[in-house]
Amino acid sequence: MQLNTVKQNISQSETLPADFYSNTKLWEAIKEKVFAPSWQYLGDQQQFFGGQETIYPITLLDKYLDEPLLLTKDTEGQLHCLSNVCTHRGFLLAQHPAKDRKITCGYHGRRFNLEGKMEFMPEFKDAENFPRPCDHLHELPLKRWRQFLFTSLEPKIDWDEITGELDRRLSFLPLEHFRYAPAYSTEYMVHAHWALYCDNYLEGFHIPFVHHQLNQMLDYGAYDTEVFPNMNLQIGYSSVEGEHFDLPPEHPDYGKKITAFYYWIYPNLMLNFYPWGLSINVVRPLNPSLSRISFITYLYDEKKFLEMDAAALTDKVEREDEFVVEGVQKGLRSRFYKTGRFSPRREKGVHHFHSLLQQALS
């Protein structure tokens, strides 16, 4: 399937075609051309190594990329992201988080150190040209922004460019004091293609029509979108006195009543910063008509979080988003819909996303 509907000039451009969201060949191609080269959120460093653990197995995008990985903390305290697959016969090395000095395969006893180097293998004295470099565990890049860890299977996106923009806007926030709040974290199953969920997130155009309560809190006329190479930022301005950030004089937005910084990082991560803390949203593809959305909450000002009834509002907005996204999923099956057009003022973020997808898949 050739993608060519998205033009550089948003005023002339059409959206991705309807069958983009149902084409099975594209669904498979997206794994390797969109998700494998991108930076994927793993979690909070404290979540993995806040105790005595030295190894922590995870699966990168379970049910989609399905890549078994192993986070380790070596004797020097350095963190590593390794393949969790034994280089002998492909057995999964670690099944559970543990405190171990070595990584030992439970199938045939091959042993690795916490940096992934193979150190011992029984019954291999007669093997020639052994060990080879490929007998060590593959190590993936492991990046950290503040306390949050990221990796990529085949990185092709400039990590420093992403974090540089985050720091430019968010350095005033003491993120190290943000506290993970499992009681306010949850997951939603959305019966729609993962990209449709991102499409909806990337524009505030629908807010007056779909989110009536949220619209009363935001100054819709001032709502703005800024586009960067592999991310974008939506800025929500408060229409309610007191519900906005206290920005320092050196901040690029000083003097503005900003109530939310909504960052989207290509292709499936949202970092939503509010005066009360942070909501991380990870969009996880399951199949072309089903996605799992993780809402991970960090509190900085719990009193403000409760006063704003943020948990209830977040859930309400999510349910409203699900309604429209699932409605689009059904509507795209129509034989009468092929592509749409973009609002040049209100849908810069969606146009940017569609442009990146078309470029990656062309």
N, C-alpha and C positions, 0 to 999 in steps of 0.2 A: 504494500500500500504506500503510495507516494504522498507525502505531506507537503503541501505548497499553498495552503490557504492563508497562512499568517504572513502579512506583509510588514515590513519594517515601520512603515508609516501607519500608525494606529487609525488615523482618519480614513484610510483606504482599506484597512485589513478586515478579514473575516476571522472567525474563531476556528479552532480545530474542527474537523468534520465530525458528525455524530458517530460515525462508525469507528472513530479513534477509540472510543470508550468500550467497544465490544469486539474489536479485531483481535483474535487470539495470537496471531503472529506478532503484532505490536506488543501485546501483553508480555510475551516472552522476551522480545527485544528490549523492552524497558528495563528488565532486570539487569542486563549487561551494559546498556548504553546510558541509562539514567541513574539507577541505584548503585551499581557497583563502583562507578567513578566518583560518587558523591560522599560527603562526610555524613556519617550516621551517628546519631546520639546513642550512647551506651548507658549513661546514668551518672550518678553522683559518686565521686571517689569514696566518700564516707560510706555509701551504701555497700560498696564492695569490700573495702578494707578498713572499716571502722573498728573491727575487732582484731582477732589474732589470725584471721585467714591470710594465706599466702597464695592460694589459687582459687579462682572463681570462674566456673564455666558459664557461658551464655550462648544463646543462639541469635545470630544477627538476622532480624526480620523473619522470625519464625513463620512458616507456611508460605514464604515468598522467596527471599534469598536463601533462607534456611542454612546459613553457614555456621558450623560449630566453632566457637572461639573460646579462648582461655585467657583470662586476665591473671597475671601473676605479679607478685611483689617479691623481688629478689633480696638477697642478704644485705644489700646496700640501700634498700628502701626504694629502688627504682621500679617503676611499673612497666609491664610489657603486655602486648596483645599478641597472642600466638594462635596458631591453628590448634584446635583441640582434637586433632586426628593423628593417630600414630602413623609414622612414616613406614612402618613395616607392612601391616595388612589393613590399615584404615579403621581400626577400632577407636571408639571415643575414649580419650584418655581419662578425663575427669568427669564424674557424674554429679558431684555435689561440691559446694565450697568446703575448703579444708585448710588445715595448717600442716603443710608438708614442706620438707626441705628439698624434695625431688619430685619429679613427675614420672610416675611409673605406670606403664601400660599393664592393665590387668589381664590381657590376653596371652602375651608371650614374654612379658618381663622387660621389654625395652625401656631404658631409663634416660630421662633428660634432666638437665638442670633447669632452674627457674627462668633462665634466659632463652631456653629452647634448644640448647646444644645437646645432641645425643652423647651420652657418656658411657653407656654399657648396653650390650645385647648378648644374651646367652646363646650358645651353640652357633656362633658365627665365626669361629676361628679360621675356618677354611674358605670363607667368603673373600673373593678377590675384589680389589678396588673398593674397600669398605672401611670406614664410612665415607660417603660422598657428601658434598654440601646439601644435597636434597634429602639426606637422612636426618638432618636437623629439622626442627619445627619451623615452618614459615612464620616470620614475624611481620605483623602488619603495623603501619604507622599508628601511634597512639597520641592523640592531641588532647590538650586540656585548656579549657577556658574557664577561669576561676576554679570552681570545684567540679566542673562537669567534663566528662570524658567522651571523646569521639574517635571513630576510626573510619577507614575507607578500604575497600577491597582492592581498588585500583585507582588511587587518587589522581584526579586531573583538575581539581579546583583549588585555587589559591587560598589556603587556610588563613594566612596572615591578613588577607584582604577582608575576610569575613570578620575576624576578631578585631581588626583595626576599627571597623565601623561600629561594632558593638561597644568597644571601649570609648569611642569618641562621644557616644550619646549616653552611656550608662556608667561611666567611671565614678560618678557621684554616689552610686548605690553601694552600700556595704554588703555585697552578696555573700561574703563569708559568714555573715550573721543571719542569713535567710535559713529558716528551719523547715526541713521536709515535713509535710503534714499528711501522713497516710490517711487520716480520717476524712480529709477533704479531697483525696485523690481517687480517681475512678476510671473506668473504661466504658466506652460506648461501642456497640456494634451498629454500623450504619450500612444499610442495604443499598450501596452505591459504589461506583468506581472511585478509587482513592483520589484520582485527579479532579473529579467533580467536587469532592470535599474541599480540596485546595482552591479550586476555582471560586467557590463560595466565600472562603475565608479571605481571599485576596481583593475583595472589593467591599466598600461600605455602602455601595449603591442601594443594596437591598434593605438597609437598616430601617428606614422610615416605613417600609411596607411589611416587614417581617418581625422586627424587634421593637414593638411599641414602647415597652418599658425602658429598654436601653436607649431608644431614640430621645426620650425625655431627659436623659442624663447627659447626652452628647450634643455638642454644637455641630449639627450635620453640615452646615454651610462651610465651616472651617476645616472639616475632615480632609486630611491630606495623605497622599501616597508619594514616597520617594523610592526610586528604583536604582539598584546597584547591580553589578554584573551577575552575581549568583544569589542575590537576596533582595528583599525590599522591606520597606518600613511604612506602616500605616500609623498615623498619629491621630489619636482621638482627643479632642478638646472638650473640656467640661462646660456644661451649661448650668451646673449646680455649684454654688459657692462652697469652697472648702474641700471639694473632692478632686484635688489635683496635686501634682508633685510640687514640692518646694525646691525649685531648681536653683543651683548656685549661680552667682554672677558670671562665671566663666563658661557656663553651659551655652551651647549654640541656640537653645530655645528659651533662654532666660527671659522672664517676663510674660511667658505664655501660660495659659491655664490648661496644661496637658494632664489628662487623666489616664492615658494609656499609651504605651509604646508597643505596637504589635509588629514584631519582627517575624518574617518568614524566611527560612533558609532552604534553598533548593535541595531536594525536591519536596520534602515531607515533614519539615520541622517548623513549629511555631513557638516563639518565646514571647509571652505576653506579660509585660511589666505594668504593674498597677501601684498606686500609693501604698497598698497593703502588702505587696509581695510579687510573686511570680507564678504564672501558670504555664507549664511546658506542655505542649500538645504534640504528640507523635502520631502521624498517620501511617498505619501499617496495612499494606495491601494483603488481602487474603485470596480473593478471586475477582474477576471483572465486575461483579455486582455486590461485593461485600468487603468492608474495611473495618478494622478495629482502631479506634481512636483512644489513645491514652491521655488522660488529663492528670498531670503530676503537679501538685500544689506545694509551693514554698511560702511560708509566712514570715514577714518581717514585722508588721504591725498587726497583731491578731485582734486588738481592740477595734481598729479601723475595719478590718475584715468582717468582724461580727456586726459592727454598726451599719455597714453598707449592705449587710445580708448577701455578701458576695457569693457564697456557696449556692444559695437558692437562685440568684440571678444567673450565675454561670450555667447551672443545670437548665434553667428555662431557655436561655439563649441557645444552648446546644440542642435542645429538643426542637426548637423552632428551625434551627439550621438543618437538622435531620429531615424535617418535614419537606423543606424545599429541595434539598439535595436528592432525596429519594424520589421526589416528584419529577425532577429533571431526569433521573435515571430511567424512569418509566417513559417520559416524554421523548427521549432520544430514540426510542424504538419506532417512532412514527415514520411512515414512509414519506411524510410531507415535510419533515425537518431535515435539512442537510448541514447548514452552518448558520451562524448568526453574525452580528456586527458588534463592535465595541463602542461604548461611550468613551470618547477621547478624554473626557474630564474624570469620569468616575471609575473606569476599568483599566487604568494603566497597569495595575498589578496583574490582572488576569492576562492581558496582552503580553506582558513580560514573561509570564509563566508559559504560555502557549508558544512564544517565540523560542524559549529555551528547549522545550520539548521537541519542537519541530527541528531545531538545529541539531539536537542530540541524535535524532532518529533518521535524519536525512542521509 
